[in-house]
Amino acid sequence: MTEAATHGTGLDSAPPGDLGWNLGMVLRGYQSLFEDVVEGMPSGIRGFQIVSAVIHRDPPSQQALGAHLAIDRTVLTYLIDDLVKADVVERIPAPSDRRARKIVATDKGRELLEKYEERVAHMESDLLAGLGEADRKTLTSLIGRLAMDIHRAQPGSIPCEAMDHLP
C-alpha cells in the first residue's frame, strides 16, 4: 500500500471524480469571496481580471487580452467600454498594428488595482489559512502549472462557462 493510501491524504485514497468535486468546492468558495472583495470595482471580477492582465501581462492588443482571459470579444468590448467610462483603462492604437487597439491602464486604474490586489491577497491568505506556508506555495504553483497546461491545450475554453457545469 502506498504511503498516501495508508494515511488517507493523497489522491490514491480518493475515488475517481473526487478531484472535480474538490476543485468545484474550492472554486465556488473562492468565487464567492472574490466577488465580495472586489465589490465596487467597475465590472467586478472581470474588471479586476482585465486591469490585472493589462498591467501585469501587457497584452499587445485587445484581441490578445481577450484570448488570454478567454473572454468573448463582444463581451470584452462592453467590459472595456465600462472600464474606459470609469477612467480605469484607455484604448490606444497598438504599436504593432495601427488598426488594432491596445488596452492600457490609467493612473487611476493602477491605483485601483493596487487597492483591490491588497484585498484579494488578504482574502486568498484567509482562504488558504488551513495550509502551512510550504503547502500554500506548492498548491498555488501546481494549480498555476495545471491551469496553463489546460489553457494551452484548450485555448478557446471559457472558465466562466465551466462554473455552470461543476459537479
C-alpha positions as CSV (number, residue, x, y, z in Angstrom):
1,M,0.0,0.0,0.0
2,T,1.3,3.5,-0.8
3,E,2.0,6.0,1.9
4,A,-0.8,8.3,0.6
5,A,-3.3,5.4,0.7
6,T,-2.2,4.4,4.1
7,H,-2.7,7.8,5.5
8,G,-5.8,8.6,3.5
9,T,-4.5,12.0,2.5
10,G,-3.5,11.6,-1.1
11,L,-5.2,11.2,-4.5
12,D,-4.6,7.4,-4.2
13,S,-7.2,7.3,-1.4
14,A,-9.8,9.3,-3.3
15,P,-12.2,7.7,-5.7
16,P,-12.2,8.9,-9.3
17,G,-14.3,12.0,-9.7
18,D,-13.4,13.5,-6.3
19,L,-10.9,15.8,-7.9
20,G,-13.7,17.5,-9.8
21,W,-15.8,17.8,-6.7
22,N,-12.9,19.2,-4.7
23,L,-11.9,21.7,-7.3
24,G,-15.6,22.8,-7.7
25,M,-15.9,23.4,-4.0
26,V,-12.7,25.4,-3.8
27,L,-13.7,27.4,-6.9
28,R,-17.2,28.1,-5.5
29,G,-15.8,29.3,-2.2
30,Y,-13.1,31.4,-4.0
31,Q,-15.6,32.9,-6.4
32,S,-17.9,34.0,-3.5
33,L,-15.1,35.6,-1.5
34,F,-13.6,37.2,-4.6
35,E,-17.0,38.8,-5.5
36,D,-17.1,40.3,-2.0
37,V,-13.6,41.8,-2.0
38,V,-13.8,43.4,-5.5
39,E,-17.2,44.9,-4.8
40,G,-17.1,48.5,-6.2
41,M,-14.5,47.6,-8.9
42,P,-16.0,48.6,-12.2
43,S,-17.2,45.4,-13.9
44,G,-16.4,43.4,-10.7
45,I,-14.3,40.3,-11.0
46,R,-13.9,40.6,-14.8
47,G,-12.9,44.2,-14.4
48,F,-10.3,43.2,-11.9
49,Q,-9.0,40.5,-14.2
50,I,-8.8,42.8,-17.2
51,V,-6.9,45.5,-15.3
52,S,-4.6,43.0,-13.7
53,A,-3.9,41.4,-17.1
54,V,-3.3,44.8,-18.7
55,I,-0.8,45.8,-16.0
56,H,0.9,42.5,-15.3
57,R,0.8,40.8,-18.7
58,D,0.8,43.8,-21.1
59,P,-1.0,42.1,-23.9
60,P,-0.2,43.7,-27.3
61,S,-3.8,44.2,-28.3
62,Q,-7.4,44.0,-27.2
63,Q,-7.7,40.7,-29.1
64,A,-4.7,39.2,-27.3
65,L,-6.2,40.4,-23.9
66,G,-9.5,38.6,-24.7
67,A,-7.6,35.5,-25.8
68,H,-5.6,35.4,-22.6
69,L,-8.6,35.9,-20.4
70,A,-10.8,33.6,-22.5
71,I,-13.5,36.4,-22.8
72,D,-15.6,36.5,-26.0
73,R,-14.6,39.6,-28.0
74,T,-18.1,41.1,-27.9
75,V,-18.4,40.7,-24.2
76,L,-14.9,42.1,-23.8
77,T,-15.8,45.2,-25.7
78,Y,-18.6,46.0,-23.3
79,L,-16.4,45.4,-20.3
80,I,-13.7,47.6,-21.6
81,D,-16.3,50.3,-22.5
82,D,-17.3,50.3,-18.8
83,L,-13.7,50.5,-17.7
84,V,-13.0,53.3,-20.1
85,K,-16.0,55.2,-18.9
86,A,-14.8,54.8,-15.3
87,D,-11.3,56.1,-16.4
88,V,-9.6,52.8,-15.3
89,V,-8.2,51.9,-18.8
90,E,-7.9,53.5,-22.2
91,R,-7.7,52.3,-25.7
92,I,-4.7,53.4,-27.8
93,P,-3.5,52.3,-31.2
94,A,-1.5,49.1,-30.9
95,P,2.2,49.8,-31.8
96,S,2.4,46.7,-34.0
97,D,-0.8,47.3,-35.9
98,R,-2.5,50.7,-36.0
99,R,-5.8,49.1,-36.9
100,A,-5.8,47.2,-33.6
101,R,-6.3,48.7,-30.1
102,K,-4.1,48.1,-27.1
103,I,-5.6,48.5,-23.7
104,V,-3.6,50.4,-21.1
105,A,-4.3,51.3,-17.5
106,T,-4.7,54.9,-16.4
107,D,-3.1,56.2,-13.3
108,K,-6.5,55.8,-11.6
109,G,-6.6,52.2,-12.9
110,R,-3.2,51.4,-11.4
111,E,-4.2,52.9,-8.0
112,L,-7.5,51.0,-8.1
113,L,-5.8,47.7,-8.9
114,E,-3.3,48.1,-6.1
115,K,-6.1,48.7,-3.6
116,Y,-8.0,45.6,-4.8
117,E,-5.0,43.4,-5.1
118,E,-4.3,44.1,-1.4
119,R,-7.9,43.0,-0.6
120,V,-7.6,39.9,-2.8
121,A,-4.3,38.9,-1.3
122,H,-5.8,39.1,2.2
123,M,-8.8,37.0,1.0
124,E,-6.6,34.4,-0.6
125,S,-4.4,34.2,2.6
126,D,-7.6,33.7,4.7
127,L,-8.9,31.0,2.2
128,L,-5.6,29.1,2.5
129,A,-5.2,29.6,6.2
130,G,-5.6,25.9,6.9
131,L,-2.5,25.1,5.0
132,G,1.1,25.6,6.0
133,E,3.3,28.0,4.1
134,A,5.0,25.2,2.1
135,D,1.7,23.7,1.2
136,R,0.3,27.1,0.1
137,K,3.3,27.6,-2.2
138,T,3.0,24.1,-3.6
139,L,-0.7,24.3,-4.1
140,T,-0.6,27.7,-5.9
141,S,2.4,26.6,-8.0
142,L,0.8,23.3,-9.1
143,I,-2.6,24.9,-9.9
144,G,-0.9,27.6,-11.9
145,R,1.0,25.0,-13.9
146,L,-2.1,22.9,-14.5
147,A,-4.1,25.9,-15.5
148,M,-1.5,27.0,-18.1
149,D,-1.3,23.4,-19.4
150,I,-5.1,23.3,-19.9
151,H,-5.1,26.9,-21.3
152,R,-2.5,25.9,-23.9
153,A,-4.4,22.6,-24.8
154,Q,-7.8,24.3,-24.9
155,P,-7.1,28.0,-25.7
156,G,-10.8,28.7,-26.6
157,S,-12.2,27.3,-23.4
158,I,-14.1,29.8,-21.2
159,P,-13.5,29.3,-17.4
160,C,-16.8,31.1,-16.5
161,E,-18.8,28.5,-18.5
162,A,-17.0,25.7,-16.6
163,M,-18.6,27.0,-13.4
164,D,-22.1,26.2,-14.8
165,H,-21.1,22.5,-15.2
166,L,-19.4,21.7,-11.9
167,P,-20.4,18.5,-10.1
